[in-house]
Amino acid sequence: MRGVLLAALLALVLVPTARAAWLGRLDPRQLLGSWYILAVASGEKDFVVEKATKNIEGVVVTLTPDNTLKMLSSRHRLERCHLHAVELVKQNSRWVFGNPSLGVLEYRVLGTNFRDYAIVLTQLELQDEAFSTVELYSRTELASQEAMGLFTKWSRSLGFRSQQQAKLQKDLTCAHKVFQGPSGPEVGAGLEAAAPPAGLTTAPGRQEAGPLNLEEDPVIWMKCWLAAAGWPDTHAGLVAWDI
């Protein structure tokens, strides 16, 4: 029911504006690379209780030749850092991605200046709970006044109450877990020591090589990163565990 109401709200907010047109022309490659997640609005049932303990998170976005988004993210929950890898498939011509089989019904950019911030909406259906989130992506660890203002505007417009919104705590430890390549000093040591989740087969270790450039070859970078972390080379779409 909440998903239907949110879709109706989006229609009212987006359709009458010129912004819908230029977001429709958004090239997915403009979202690629590393982002800090500095603020979140969420309808998740435990978010209001947990939000005071949430630290800044991170996400690395890559794009395959067939227009599949690969999202590698670090999420801070219950004072622990969780790593997730998920693949999202282009849904239609209006820059919307998703993977309903994994519970990601919709992933779309609501607003951006195409340079240093983006406001992202995700609609989720996980286990027995359906909810949505609005997140502020930033290229830097400090959000501009323009970005924060747009995040607040969108959150309110989509019905999120003030207690459902949070500016994340300025602790970059979890965010940085996802930003460094397999040779990075922080992530390399921490993740190589972490055991993969039960039921997943450990991928063979990569051959030693110099640091990989995310922008030059993001797909190879991600595969090596996952292999160094002990993640399987799988197309199942989603893997996750704690570190």
C-alpha positions in Angstrom: 0.0 0.0 0.0 2.8 2.4 0.9 4.4 1.7 -2.5 1.2 2.7 -4.3 0.9 5.9 -2.3 4.6 6.7 -2.9 4.1 6.1 -6.7 1.2 8.5 -6.6 3.2 11.1 -4.8 6.1 10.8 -7.2 3.6 11.3 -10.1 2.4 14.5 -8.5 5.8 15.8 -7.7 7.7 14.8 -10.9 5.3 15.1 -13.9 4.5 18.9 -13.8 8.2 19.9 -13.6 10.8 20.5 -16.3 13.2 18.6 -14.0 11.6 15.3 -14.9 12.6 15.9 -18.5 16.3 16.4 -17.8 16.5 13.6 -15.3 15.0 11.4 -18.0 18.1 12.2 -20.1 20.5 11.4 -17.3 23.3 9.2 -18.5 23.8 6.4 -16.0 27.6 6.9 -16.4 27.2 10.2 -14.6 26.4 8.3 -11.4 29.5 6.1 -11.7 32.3 6.1 -9.1 32.5 6.6 -5.3 29.9 8.4 -3.2 29.5 9.2 0.5 26.0 8.7 1.8 25.5 11.6 4.2 21.8 11.7 5.0 19.0 9.2 4.8 15.2 9.3 5.1 13.7 5.9 5.6 10.3 4.2 6.3 12.0 1.1 7.7 10.4 0.2 11.0 13.6 0.3 13.1 15.2 3.3 11.5 13.9 5.9 14.0 15.4 3.9 16.9 18.7 3.2 15.1 19.3 6.4 13.3 21.3 8.1 16.1 24.0 5.3 15.9 24.3 5.4 12.1 27.6 6.6 10.6 28.3 7.9 7.1 28.1 5.1 4.5 29.7 4.6 1.1 28.7 3.3 -2.3 30.7 2.5 -5.5 28.7 2.4 -8.7 29.8 0.7 -11.9 28.0 0.0 -15.2 28.3 -3.0 -17.4 28.0 -2.9 -21.2 24.4 -4.2 -21.0 23.4 -1.2 -18.8 23.3 -3.2 -15.5 24.3 -1.1 -12.5 26.6 -2.8 -10.0 26.3 -1.3 -6.5 29.0 -2.1 -3.9 28.0 -0.4 -0.6 28.9 -0.3 3.0 26.0 0.1 5.4 26.2 0.9 9.1 23.6 -0.9 11.2 23.5 -1.8 14.8 27.0 -0.4 15.3 28.4 -2.8 12.6 29.5 -2.2 9.0 27.8 -4.4 6.5 29.0 -4.8 2.9 26.6 -5.4 0.1 26.9 -6.1 -3.6 23.8 -5.9 -5.8 23.1 -5.8 -9.5 20.2 -3.6 -10.8 18.7 -3.9 -14.2 17.4 -1.0 -16.3 13.6 -1.0 -16.0 12.5 1.5 -18.6 13.6 4.6 -20.6 13.2 6.9 -17.7 16.4 6.2 -15.8 14.9 3.7 -13.4 16.7 0.5 -12.3 15.7 -2.4 -10.1 15.9 -6.1 -9.3 12.5 -7.2 -7.9 13.8 -10.8 -7.3 16.2 -9.3 -4.7 13.6 -6.9 -3.2 14.8 -3.8 -5.0 11.6 -2.6 -6.7 12.9 0.7 -7.9 16.1 2.8 -7.8 16.1 6.2 -9.3 17.7 9.6 -9.1 15.3 12.4 -8.0 17.7 15.3 -8.3 21.4 16.0 -9.1 23.7 18.7 -10.3 25.5 16.1 -12.4 28.7 16.9 -10.5 28.9 16.5 -6.8 25.6 15.3 -5.3 22.6 13.2 -6.1 19.3 12.5 -4.3 18.4 8.8 -4.8 15.1 7.1 -4.1 15.0 3.3 -3.5 11.8 1.3 -3.0 12.4 -2.0 -1.2 10.5 -5.1 -0.3 12.6 -7.2 2.1 11.2 -10.3 3.8 8.0 -9.1 5.4 8.6 -5.3 5.2 8.1 -2.9 2.3 9.6 0.6 2.6 11.4 3.3 0.8 14.5 5.4 1.3 15.7 8.7 0.1 19.5 9.1 0.3 21.9 12.0 -0.2 24.9 10.9 -2.3 27.9 13.3 -2.1 31.3 13.1 -3.8 32.8 14.7 -0.6 32.4 14.0 3.1 30.7 17.4 3.5 27.4 18.2 1.8 26.7 21.5 0.3 23.9 23.7 1.5 22.2 23.1 -1.9 22.4 19.4 -1.6 21.1 19.3 2.0 18.3 21.6 1.1 17.2 19.4 -1.9 17.4 16.3 0.3 15.1 17.8 2.9 12.7 19.1 0.2 12.4 15.7 -1.5 12.1 13.8 1.9 9.2 16.1 3.0 7.5 16.0 -0.4 7.4 12.2 -0.3 5.9 12.1 3.1 8.8 11.3 5.4 8.4 12.8 8.8 11.2 14.7 10.6 11.9 11.7 12.9 12.3 9.5 9.8 15.2 11.7 8.5 18.8 11.6 9.7 22.1 13.3 8.9 24.5 10.5 9.5 27.3 10.7 12.1 30.6 12.0 10.8 32.6 8.7 11.2 34.0 7.7 7.9 35.3 4.2 9.0 32.5 2.3 7.4 32.4 4.4 4.2 36.1 3.9 3.6 35.7 0.1 3.7 34.2 0.2 0.3 36.3 3.0 -1.3 39.8 1.4 -1.4 40.8 -1.3 -3.9 42.1 -4.8 -2.9 45.6 -3.3 -2.4 44.3 -0.5 -0.1 45.8 -0.6 3.4 42.5 -0.3 5.3 40.2 -2.6 3.3 42.7 -5.1 2.1 43.6 -6.2 5.6 40.2 -6.0 7.1 38.3 -7.9 4.4 40.8 -10.6 3.6 40.6 -11.7 7.2 36.8 -11.8 7.1 35.2 -15.1 6.4 32.5 -15.2 3.7 29.0 -16.0 4.7 27.8 -19.5 5.2 26.7 -21.2 2.0 28.9 -19.1 -0.3 32.0 -20.5 -2.0 35.2 -18.5 -1.5 36.5 -17.2 -4.8 40.0 -18.0 -5.8 42.5 -15.4 -4.8 43.7 -13.0 -7.5 47.2 -12.8 -8.7 49.3 -10.0 -7.1 49.1 -6.8 -9.1 49.3 -3.1 -8.6 46.4 -1.0 -7.6 43.5 -1.0 -10.1 42.0 2.2 -11.5 38.2 2.2 -10.9 37.5 4.6 -13.7 39.6 2.8 -16.3 38.1 -0.6 -15.7 35.4 -0.7 -13.0 34.2 -4.2 -13.8 37.6 -5.8 -13.3 38.2 -3.6 -10.3 35.0 -4.8 -8.6 35.7 -8.5 -9.4 39.2 -8.2 -7.9 37.9 -6.3 -4.9 35.3 -9.0 -4.3 37.8 -11.8 -4.8 40.3 -10.2 -2.4 37.4 -9.9 0.1 36.5 -13.6 -0.3 33.3 -12.9 -2.2 32.2 -15.4 -4.9 32.4 -14.5 -8.6 28.7 -15.0 -9.0 25.8 -13.5 -11.0 23.3 -14.3 -8.4 23.0 -10.5 -7.9 23.5 -10.0 -4.2 26.0 -11.0 -1.6 26.4 -9.4 1.8 28.1 -9.9 5.2 29.5 -8.1 8.2 33.0 -6.9 8.8 
